[in-house]
Amino acid sequence: MKNIIQTQFTNDLKTQIDAKIAELEALFQGKLAALNADQRKLYGTINEQNKLFVNKVRDYKMNQPQLSADDVNWDEFENDYQARIFLETRKEKLASLVYQMESTKILHDYDNYNDALDDYAYSQYKKGREVVGFAEKVADLKQFFPRTAKSNSTEAENNAK
């Protein structure tokens, strides 16, 4: 397959995307936390079972408030709940976008690498024809194609003899 992706990002489109990302970063400024590894271990994440538990407790508060604990700040509970729902749904949208960006990048990388291999093969051909400059180019690019040394089993067999 030759050039399996043809996506074009004009300079204007790149500028618009960067502006929107900067706008998002500004909107989130001061509203997001960045936990370190130890803090992530300490606070963890609640699994699906525990999310169901939180949902059920909230359901009781909404439908039978007389059964809910008085010492829980239910306004804060609801704020946390709504923020979690908001963040989760936006995270999923952004994760989908990131996945698509990664996939598109992989395809562009694939095209670049195969075109580079074609250019290297062309350079080897031109070197064989003794065209000026290609011997140096091939020598410079050859570093990216290291030859493997003898296998350990072959060396061991030779040492045993």
Backbone as a printed PyTorch tensor [residue, N CA C, xyz], in Angstrom:
tensor([[[  0.8330,  -1.1830,   0.0000],
         [  0.0000,   0.0000,   0.0000],
         [  0.8750,   1.2430,   0.0000]],

        [[  0.5730,   2.1300,  -0.8630],
         [  1.3220,   3.3670,  -0.9620],
         [  0.4660,   4.5080,  -0.4370]],

        [[  1.0050,   5.2900,   0.4700],
         [  0.3010,   6.4370,   1.0390],
         [ -1.1250,   6.0800,   1.4340]],

        [[ -1.2380,   5.3930,   2.5490],
         [ -2.5410,   4.8920,   2.9820],
         [ -3.4080,   5.9660,   3.6260]],

        [[ -2.8450,   7.1340,   3.8930],
         [ -3.6510,   8.2270,   4.4550],
         [ -3.2810,   9.5300,   3.7610]],

        [[ -4.2660,  10.3490,   3.5520],
         [ -4.0710,  11.5960,   2.8190],
         [ -4.5530,  12.8120,   3.6200]],

        [[ -4.7070,  12.6850,   4.9270],
         [ -5.2070,  13.7810,   5.7530],
         [ -4.3410,  15.0220,   5.5690]],

        [[ -5.0100,  16.1390,   5.3960],
         [ -4.2920,  17.4050,   5.2670],
         [ -4.6840,  18.3270,   6.4130]],

        [[ -3.7020,  18.9210,   7.0360],
         [ -3.9240,  19.9240,   8.0620],
         [ -3.3000,  21.2190,   7.5650]],

        [[ -4.1310,  22.1130,   7.0690],
         [ -3.6160,  23.3950,   6.5890],
         [ -3.0830,  24.1890,   7.7710]],

        [[ -2.2580,  25.1660,   7.4960],
         [ -1.7370,  26.0040,   8.5760],
         [ -2.8730,  26.7140,   9.3060]],

        [[ -3.9060,  27.1310,   8.5630],
         [ -5.0510,  27.7880,   9.1800],
         [ -5.7790,  26.8300,  10.1290]],

        [[ -5.9760,  25.5850,   9.6930],
         [ -6.6470,  24.5950,  10.5390],
         [ -5.8150,  24.2890,  11.7840]],

        [[ -4.5030,  24.1510,  11.6220],
         [ -3.6250,  23.9080,  12.7720],
         [ -3.7260,  25.0530,  13.7730]],

        [[ -3.7570,  26.2800,  13.2770],
         [ -3.8710,  27.4490,  14.1460],
         [ -5.2010,  27.4410,  14.8920]],

        [[ -6.2780,  27.0960,  14.2000],
         [ -7.6000,  27.0300,  14.8370],
         [ -7.6390,  25.9550,  15.9210]],

        [[ -7.0740,  24.7930,  15.6220],
         [ -7.0590,  23.6900,  16.6000],
         [ -6.2460,  24.0970,  17.8230]],

        [[ -5.0650,  24.6840,  17.5980],
         [ -4.2350,  25.1270,  18.7250],
         [ -4.9570,  26.1730,  19.5700]],

        [[ -5.7010,  27.0650,  18.9170],
         [ -6.4500,  28.0950,  19.6470],
         [ -7.5480,  27.4590,  20.4960]],

        [[ -8.2300,  26.4570,  19.9590],
         [ -9.2900,  25.7840,  20.7180],
         [ -8.7120,  25.0160,  21.9010]],

        [[ -7.5680,  24.3810,  21.7090],
         [ -6.9160,  23.6730,  22.8190],
         [ -6.5070,  24.6710,  23.9010]],

        [[ -5.9390,  25.8000,  23.4920],
         [ -5.5470,  26.8390,  24.4590],
         [ -6.7790,  27.3710,  25.1900]],

        [[ -7.8900,  27.5130,  24.4640],
         [ -9.1350,  27.9710,  25.0740],
         [ -9.6290,  26.9600,  26.1140]],

        [[ -9.5740,  25.6770,  25.7830],
         [ -9.9550,  24.6330,  26.7390],
         [ -9.0540,  24.6650,  27.9740]],

        [[ -7.7610,  24.7760,  27.7400],
         [ -6.8240,  24.8360,  28.8650],
         [ -7.1360,  26.0270,  29.7660]],

        [[ -7.4650,  27.1620,  29.1680],
         [ -7.7990,  28.3570,  29.9530],
         [ -9.0920,  28.1460,  30.7420]],

        [[-10.0830,  27.5120,  30.1130],
         [-11.3490,  27.2580,  30.8010],
         [-11.1640,  26.3280,  32.0060]],

        [[-10.2640,  25.3710,  31.8850],
         [-10.0270,  24.4130,  32.9700],
         [ -9.0310,  24.9250,  34.0130]],

        [[ -8.3470,  26.0300,  33.7240],
         [ -7.3190,  26.5550,  34.6270],
         [ -7.8700,  26.6990,  36.0460]],

        [[ -7.1920,  26.0510,  36.9920],
         [ -7.5740,  26.1400,  38.3910],
         [ -8.7340,  25.2430,  38.7990]],

        [[ -9.2570,  24.4630,  37.8580],
         [-10.4080,  23.6090,  38.1520],
         [-10.0740,  22.1220,  38.1320]],

        [[ -8.8890,  21.7910,  37.6940],
         [ -8.4910,  20.3870,  37.5990],
         [ -7.3230,  20.1210,  38.5390]],

        [[ -7.2610,  18.9090,  39.0430],
         [ -6.1580,  18.4750,  39.9000],
         [ -5.2250,  17.5890,  39.0800]],

        [[ -3.9770,  17.5520,  39.4840],
         [ -3.0020,  16.6540,  38.8640],
         [ -2.3380,  15.8640,  39.9850]],

        [[ -2.8910,  14.7090,  40.2900],
         [ -2.3790,  13.8810,  41.3830],
         [ -1.0670,  13.2160,  40.9790]],

        [[ -0.1580,  13.1050,  41.9320],
         [  1.0560,  12.3340,  41.6670],
         [  0.7420,  10.8530,  41.8860]],

        [[  1.6960,   9.9980,  41.6200],
         [  1.4720,   8.5470,  41.6920],
         [  1.0340,   8.1080,  43.0970]],

        [[  1.6530,   8.6550,  44.1280],
         [  1.2820,   8.2870,  45.4960],
         [ -0.1430,   8.7230,  45.8260]],

        [[ -0.5010,   9.9190,  45.3860],
         [ -1.8620,  10.4030,  45.6400],
         [ -2.8900,   9.5610,  44.8810]],

        [[ -2.5510,   9.1410,  43.6740],
         [ -3.4680,   8.2840,  42.9200],
         [ -3.6880,   6.9610,  43.6510]],

        [[ -2.6220,   6.4210,  44.2490],
         [ -2.7580,   5.1900,  45.0360],
         [ -3.6220,   5.4390,  46.2680]],

        [[ -3.3910,   6.5620,  46.9260],
         [ -4.1200,   6.8900,  48.1480],
         [ -5.6200,   7.0400,  47.8880]],

        [[ -5.9840,   7.8080,  46.8720],
         [ -7.3980,   8.0750,  46.5960],
         [ -8.0230,   7.0260,  45.6880]],

        [[ -7.2380,   6.4520,  44.8120],
         [ -7.7250,   5.4090,  43.9160],
         [ -8.8710,   5.8700,  43.0400]],

        [[ -9.5240,   4.9330,  42.4120],
         [-10.7210,   5.2120,  41.6350],
         [-11.7880,   4.2400,  42.1070]],

        [[-13.0370,   4.6730,  42.0250],
         [-14.0950,   3.7490,  42.4280],
         [-14.4610,   2.8850,  41.2290]],

        [[-14.6280,   1.6160,  41.4820],
         [-14.9730,   0.6900,  40.4020],
         [-16.4620,   0.7880,  40.0790]],

        [[-16.9040,   0.0250,  39.1160],
         [-18.3020,   0.0870,  38.6810],
         [-19.2700,  -0.2680,  39.8060]],

        [[-18.9150,  -1.2460,  40.6260],
         [-19.7640,  -1.6410,  41.7560],
         [-19.9410,  -0.4710,  42.7150]],

        [[-18.8480,   0.2330,  42.9970],
         [-18.9290,   1.3650,  43.9140],
         [-19.6660,   2.5520,  43.2900]],

        [[-19.5820,   2.7000,  41.9860],
         [-20.3750,   3.7430,  41.3150],
         [-21.8610,   3.4360,  41.4590]],

        [[-22.2140,   2.1590,  41.3370],
         [-23.6120,   1.7640,  41.5330],
         [-24.0630,   2.0630,  42.9620]],

        [[-23.1670,   1.8300,  43.9160],
         [-23.4520,   2.1330,  45.3230],
         [-23.7270,   3.6230,  45.5100]],

        [[-22.8600,   4.4730,  44.9590],
         [-23.0420,   5.9270,  45.0470],
         [-24.3630,   6.3280,  44.3970]],

        [[-24.6410,   5.7520,  43.2360],
         [-25.9010,   6.0580,  42.5410],
         [-27.1150,   5.6680,  43.3920]],

        [[-27.0410,   4.5270,  44.0590],
         [-28.1590,   4.0460,  44.8800],
         [-28.3580,   4.9530,  46.0930]],

        [[-27.2670,   5.3700,  46.7310],
         [-27.3650,   6.2850,  47.8740],
         [-27.9830,   7.6060,  47.4140]],

        [[-27.5660,   8.0960,  46.2650],
         [-28.1290,   9.3330,  45.7060],
         [-29.6200,   9.1500,  45.4090]],

        [[-29.9660,   8.0020,  44.8620],
         [-31.3660,   7.7040,  44.5610],
         [-32.2110,   7.7450,  45.8380]],

        [[-31.7000,   7.1580,  46.9250],
         [-32.4090,   7.2180,  48.2040],
         [-32.5690,   8.6730,  48.6620]],

        [[-31.5190,   9.4630,  48.5350],
         [-31.5820,  10.8650,  48.9640],
         [-32.6320,  11.6230,  48.1570]],

        [[-32.7010,  11.3520,  46.8620],
         [-33.6370,  12.0610,  45.9880],
         [-35.0890,  11.6320,  46.2540]],

        [[-35.3060,  10.3390,  46.5110],
         [-36.6670,   9.8030,  46.5910],
         [-37.1830,   9.5550,  48.0080]],

        [[-36.2700,   9.3390,  48.9430],
         [-36.6680,   9.1140,  50.3400],
         [-35.6780,   9.8330,  51.2600]],

        [[-35.6660,  11.1570,  51.2140],
         [-34.6580,  11.9220,  51.9570],
         [-34.6740,  11.6690,  53.4680]],

        [[-35.7920,  11.2480,  54.0220],
         [-35.8670,  10.9760,  55.4530],
         [-34.9610,   9.8100,  55.8560]],

        [[-34.5350,   8.9830,  54.8740],
         [-33.6540,   7.8420,  55.1640],
         [-32.1620,   8.1880,  55.0200]],

        [[-31.8540,   9.4520,  54.7180],
         [-30.4610,   9.8610,  54.4780],
         [-29.8490,  10.4840,  55.7220]],

        [[-28.5440,  10.2950,  55.8840],
         [-27.8200,  10.7970,  57.0580],
         [-27.8290,  12.3220,  57.0730]],

        [[-28.0780,  12.8850,  58.2590],
         [-28.0990,  14.3350,  58.4090],
         [-26.7010,  14.9520,  58.3850]],

        [[-25.6770,  14.1710,  58.7590],
         [-24.3350,  14.7470,  58.8380],
         [-23.5860,  14.7280,  57.5030]],

        [[-24.2280,  14.2840,  56.4150],
         [-23.6330,  14.3720,  55.0810],
         [-24.0630,  15.7060,  54.4720]],

        [[-23.1110,  16.4210,  53.9120],
         [-23.4350,  17.6680,  53.2110],
         [-23.9600,  17.2780,  51.8230]],

        [[-25.2700,  17.2050,  51.7040],
         [-25.8870,  16.6880,  50.4840],
         [-25.7550,  17.6460,  49.3080]],

        [[-25.6230,  18.9320,  49.5840],
         [-25.3650,  19.8830,  48.4850],
         [-23.9860,  19.6050,  47.8870]],

        [[-23.0080,  19.3880,  48.7550],
         [-21.6560,  19.0670,  48.2810],
         [-21.6420,  17.7020,  47.5870]],

        [[-22.3760,  16.7480,  48.1460],
         [-22.4900,  15.4230,  47.5230],
         [-23.0100,  15.5710,  46.0910]],

        [[-24.0600,  16.3500,  45.9070],
         [-24.6440,  16.5300,  44.5730],
         [-23.6930,  17.2820,  43.6440]],

        [[-22.9950,  18.2840,  44.1770],
         [-21.9920,  19.0000,  43.3660],
         [-20.9010,  18.0540,  42.8870]],

        [[-20.3970,  17.2130,  43.8020],
         [-19.3740,  16.2210,  43.4360],
         [-19.9140,  15.2470,  42.3960]],

        [[-21.1450,  14.8170,  42.5900],
         [-21.7630,  13.8610,  41.6730],
         [-21.8900,  14.4560,  40.2670]],

        [[-22.4130,  15.6740,  40.1970],
         [-22.5990,  16.3210,  38.8940],
         [-21.2550,  16.6140,  38.2190]],

        [[-20.2620,  17.0110,  38.9990],
         [-18.9240,  17.2640,  38.4430],
         [-18.3260,  15.9660,  37.8990]],

        [[-18.4980,  14.8650,  38.6430],
         [-17.9770,  13.5740,  38.1830],
         [-18.6320,  13.1600,  36.8670]],

        [[-19.9430,  13.3110,  36.7710],
         [-20.6550,  12.9560,  35.5370],
         [-20.1620,  13.8260,  34.3850]],

        [[-20.0700,  15.1250,  34.6290],
         [-19.5940,  16.0520,  33.5980],
         [-18.1960,  15.6750,  33.1300]],

        [[-17.2760,  15.4820,  34.0770],
         [-15.8820,  15.1730,  33.7290],
         [-15.7730,  13.8260,  33.0200]],

        [[-16.5190,  12.8470,  33.4840],
         [-16.4500,  11.5140,  32.8720],
         [-16.8970,  11.5570,  31.4080]],

        [[-18.0090,  12.2140,  31.1440],
         [-18.5120,  12.2510,  29.7590],
         [-17.5760,  13.0460,  28.8600]],

        [[-17.0200,  14.1300,  29.3510],
         [-16.0780,  14.9170,  28.5250],
         [-14.7740,  14.1610,  28.3320]],

        [[-14.3530,  13.4450,  29.3720],
         [-13.1300,  12.6290,  29.2650],
         [-13.3000,  11.5720,  28.1820]],

        [[-14.4600,  10.9450,  28.1350],
         [-14.7240,   9.9230,  27.1150],
         [-14.6940,  10.5220,  25.7120]],

        [[-15.2670,  11.7100,  25.5460],
         [-15.2270,  12.3800,  24.2410],
         [-13.7940,  12.7120,  23.8380]],

        [[-13.0330,  13.2490,  24.7860],
         [-11.6430,  13.6000,  24.4900],
         [-10.7990,  12.3460,  24.2580]],

        [[-11.0590,  11.2860,  25.0310],
         [-10.3140,  10.0300,  24.8420],
         [-10.5720,   9.4690,  23.4490]],

        [[-11.8020,   9.5670,  22.9770],
         [-12.1280,   9.1120,  21.6300],
         [-11.3740,   9.9460,  20.5880]],

        [[-11.3290,  11.2370,  20.8150],
         [-10.6020,  12.1250,  19.9060],
         [ -9.1060,  11.8100,  19.9170]],

        [[ -8.5430,  11.5950,  21.1180],
         [ -7.1220,  11.2540,  21.2430],
         [ -6.8320,   9.9290,  20.5390]],

        [[ -7.7070,   8.9360,  20.7110],
         [ -7.5260,   7.6390,  20.0420],
         [ -7.4960,   7.8140,  18.5220]],

        [[ -8.4110,   8.6140,  17.9990],
         [ -8.4460,   8.8610,  16.5540],
         [ -7.1990,   9.6200,  16.0890]],

        [[ -6.7370,  10.5640,  16.9110],
         [ -5.5200,  11.3060,  16.5690],
         [ -4.3200,  10.3570,  16.5500]],

        [[ -4.2280,   9.4800,  17.5620],
         [ -3.1300,   8.5060,  17.6020],
         [ -3.1740,   7.5790,  16.3930]],

        [[ -4.3670,   7.1290,  16.0270],
         [ -4.5120,   6.2280,  14.8790],
         [ -4.1030,   6.9300,  13.5890]],

        [[ -4.5220,   8.1640,  13.4320],
         [ -4.1600,   8.9360,  12.2390],
         [ -2.6570,   9.1690,  12.1950]],

        [[ -2.0610,   9.4760,  13.3450],
         [ -0.6070,   9.6660,  13.4150],
         [  0.1260,   8.3830,  13.0170]],

        [[ -0.3770,   7.2310,  13.4830],
         [  0.2300,   5.9460,  13.1220],
         [  0.2370,   5.7700,  11.6080]],

        [[ -0.8610,   6.1120,  10.9610],
         [ -0.9270,   5.9730,   9.5020],
         [  0.0370,   6.9260,   8.8010]],

        [[  0.1490,   8.1500,   9.2990],
         [  1.1180,   9.0930,   8.7180],
         [  2.5510,   8.5950,   8.9500]],

        [[  2.8200,   8.0770,  10.1570],
         [  4.1400,   7.5090,  10.4440],
         [  4.4550,   6.3570,   9.4900]],

        [[  3.4630,   5.5100,   9.2540],
         [  3.6380,   4.3670,   8.3550],
         [  4.0010,   4.8490,   6.9510]],

        [[  3.2580,   5.8380,   6.4650],
         [  3.5590,   6.3960,   5.1340],
         [  4.9640,   6.9850,   5.0930]],

        [[  5.3290,   7.7820,   6.1170],
         [  6.6600,   8.3880,   6.1520],
         [  7.7560,   7.3300,   6.1500]],

        [[  7.5970,   6.3080,   6.9660],
         [  8.6240,   5.2800,   7.0820],
         [  8.7920,   4.5270,   5.7570]],

        [[  7.6880,   4.1620,   5.1300],
         [  7.7880,   3.4340,   3.8660],
         [  8.3430,   4.2990,   2.7480]],

        [[  8.0000,   5.5720,   2.7270],
         [  8.6120,   6.4790,   1.7530],
         [ 10.1100,   6.6380,   2.0120]],

        [[ 10.4870,   6.6840,   3.2880],
         [ 11.9080,   6.7780,   3.6330],
         [ 12.6570,   5.5130,   3.1920]],

        [[ 12.0170,   4.3440,   3.3470],
         [ 12.6330,   3.0980,   2.8710],
         [ 12.7970,   3.1190,   1.3490]],

        [[ 11.7950,   3.6340,   0.6430],
         [ 11.8940,   3.7600,  -0.8140],
         [ 13.0450,   4.6760,  -1.1950]],

        [[ 13.1870,   5.7850,  -0.4740],
         [ 14.2750,   6.7150,  -0.7600],
         [ 15.6290,   6.0800,  -0.4870]],

        [[ 15.7160,   5.2870,   0.5730],
         [ 16.9740,   4.6100,   0.8970],
         [ 17.3310,   3.6000,  -0.1990]],

        [[ 16.3270,   2.8450,  -0.6540],
         [ 16.5730,   1.8860,  -1.7410],
         [ 17.0260,   2.6230,  -3.0030]],

        [[ 16.4080,   3.7420,  -3.3010],
         [ 16.7980,   4.5550,  -4.4620],
         [ 18.2400,   5.0430,  -4.2920]],

        [[ 18.5670,   5.4780,  -3.0770],
         [ 19.9220,   5.9660,  -2.8050],
         [ 20.9510,   4.8500,  -2.9750]],

        [[ 20.6020,   3.6210,  -2.5400],
         [ 21.5120,   2.4860,  -2.7350],
         [ 21.7060,   2.2150,  -4.2320]],

        [[ 20.6320,   2.3040,  -4.9840],
         [ 20.7160,   2.1090,  -6.4400],
         [ 21.6470,   3.1500,  -7.0500]],

        [[ 21.4550,   4.4220,  -6.6730],
         [ 22.2790,   5.5050,  -7.2280],
         [ 23.7370,   5.3550,  -6.7840]],

        [[ 23.9400,   4.8790,  -5.5660],
         [ 25.3070,   4.6390,  -5.0870],
         [ 25.9610,   3.5760,  -5.9700]],

        [[ 25.2050,   2.5130,  -6.2750],
         [ 25.7090,   1.4530,  -7.1460],
         [ 26.0550,   1.9640,  -8.5410]],

        [[ 25.3890,   2.9960,  -8.9730],
         [ 25.6630,   3.6360, -10.2640],
         [ 26.7570,   4.6850, -10.1540]],

        [[ 27.2900,   4.8230,  -8.9240],
         [ 28.3740,   5.7540,  -8.6150],
         [ 27.9990,   7.2090,  -8.9000]],

        [[ 26.7530,   7.5520,  -8.5800],
         [ 26.3110,   8.9390,  -8.7190],
         [ 26.8190,   9.7110,  -7.4970]],

        [[ 27.4030,  10.8690,  -7.7440],
         [ 28.0320,  11.6770,  -6.7020],
         [ 27.0390,  12.0040,  -5.5810]],

        [[ 27.5110,  11.8240,  -4.3520],
         [ 26.7470,  12.1810,  -3.1650],
         [ 25.9900,  11.0230,  -2.5350]],

        [[ 25.6870,  10.0130,  -3.3260],
         [ 24.8510,   8.9320,  -2.7920],
         [ 25.6210,   7.9680,  -1.8870]],

        [[ 26.9010,   7.8000,  -2.0970],
         [ 27.6910,   6.9330,  -1.2140],
         [ 27.6770,   7.4900,   0.2080]],

        [[ 27.8220,   8.7990,   0.3280],
         [ 27.8160,   9.4360,   1.6370],
         [ 26.4270,   9.3350,   2.2770]],

        [[ 25.3970,   9.5450,   1.4650],
         [ 24.0340,   9.4650,   1.9920],
         [ 23.7370,   8.0570,   2.5030]],

        [[ 24.0890,   7.0370,   1.7150],
         [ 23.8470,   5.6530,   2.1220],
         [ 24.6440,   5.3350,   3.3910]],

        [[ 25.8840,   5.7910,   3.4510],
         [ 26.7110,   5.5490,   4.6340],
         [ 26.0810,   6.1920,   5.8670]],

        [[ 25.5480,   7.3890,   5.6960],
         [ 24.9200,   8.0900,   6.8100],
         [ 23.6360,   7.3880,   7.2520]],

        [[ 22.8380,   6.8930,   6.3140],
         [ 21.5680,   6.2480,   6.6430],
         [ 21.7430,   4.8090,   7.1180]],

        [[ 22.8680,   4.2050,   6.7880],
         [ 23.1110,   2.7950,   7.1400],
         [ 23.0830,   2.5640,   8.6500]],

        [[ 23.3630,   3.6100,   9.4310],
         [ 23.3580,   3.4890,  10.8920],
         [ 21.9880,   3.0600,  11.4300]],

        [[ 20.9360,   3.2770,  10.6510],
         [ 19.5910,   2.9160,  11.0910],
         [ 19.2420,   1.4610,  10.7800]],

        [[ 20.1790,   0.7430,  10.1720],
         [ 19.9800,  -0.6620,   9.8240],
         [ 21.1550,  -1.4900,  10.3450]],

        [[ 21.2920,  -1.6040,  11.6700],
         [ 22.4360,  -2.3510,  12.2140],
         [ 22.3170,  -3.8320,  11.8710]],

        [[ 23.4460,  -4.3980,  11.5690],
         [ 23.4830,  -5.8400,  11.3090],
         [ 23.5790,  -6.5530,  12.6410]],

        [[ 22.9290,  -7.7080,  12.7470],
         [ 22.9700,  -8.4680,  13.9960],
         [ 24.2660,  -9.2590,  14.0660]],

        [[ 24.7730,  -9.3650,  15.2870],
         [ 25.9990, -10.1320,  15.5070],
         [ 25.6650, -11.6180,  15.4760]],

        [[ 26.7150, -12.4420,  15.4990],
         [ 26.4980, -13.8880,  15.5650],
         [ 25.6400, -14.2090,  16.7700]],

        [[ 24.8060, -15.2140,  16.6530],
         [ 23.9480, -15.5950,  17.7790],
         [ 24.7900, -16.2020,  18.8920]],

        [[ 24.3020, -16.1470,  20.0910],
         [ 25.0090, -16.6950,  21.2400],
         [ 25.2170, -18.1910,  21.1130]],

        [[ 24.2490, -18.8920,  20.5000],
         [ 24.4020, -20.3440,  20.3810],
         [ 25.5460, -20.6930,  19.4360]],

        [[ 25.7400, -19.9320,  18.3650],
         [ 26.8420, -20.1740,  17.4470],
         [ 28.1660, -19.9090,  18.1380]],

        [[ 28.2500, -18.8230,  18.9210],
         [ 29.4710, -18.5070,  19.6240],
         [ 29.7760, -19.5900,  20.6690]],

        [[ 28.7520, -20.0720,  21.3370],
         [ 28.9490, -21.1170,  22.3370],
         [ 29.4560, -22.3990,  21.7050]],

        [[ 28.9060, -22.7330,  20.5180],
         [ 29.3600, -23.9330,  19.8130],
         [ 30.8200, -23.7960,  19.4090]],

        [[ 31.2150, -22.6190,  18.9190],
         [ 32.6020, -22.3910,  18.5080],
         [ 33.5390, -22.4430,  19.6910]],

        [[ 33.1140, -21.9180,  20.8430],
         [ 33.9490, -21.9380,  22.0370],
         [ 34.1040, -23.3430,  22.5940]],

        [[ 33.1120, -24.2140,  22.3770],
         [ 33.1640, -25.5800,  22.8970],
         [ 34.1290, -26.4210,  22.1040]],

        [[ 34.4580, -26.0670,  20.8780],
         [ 35.3150, -26.9080,  20.0350],
         [ 36.7510, -26.7940,  20.3840]]])
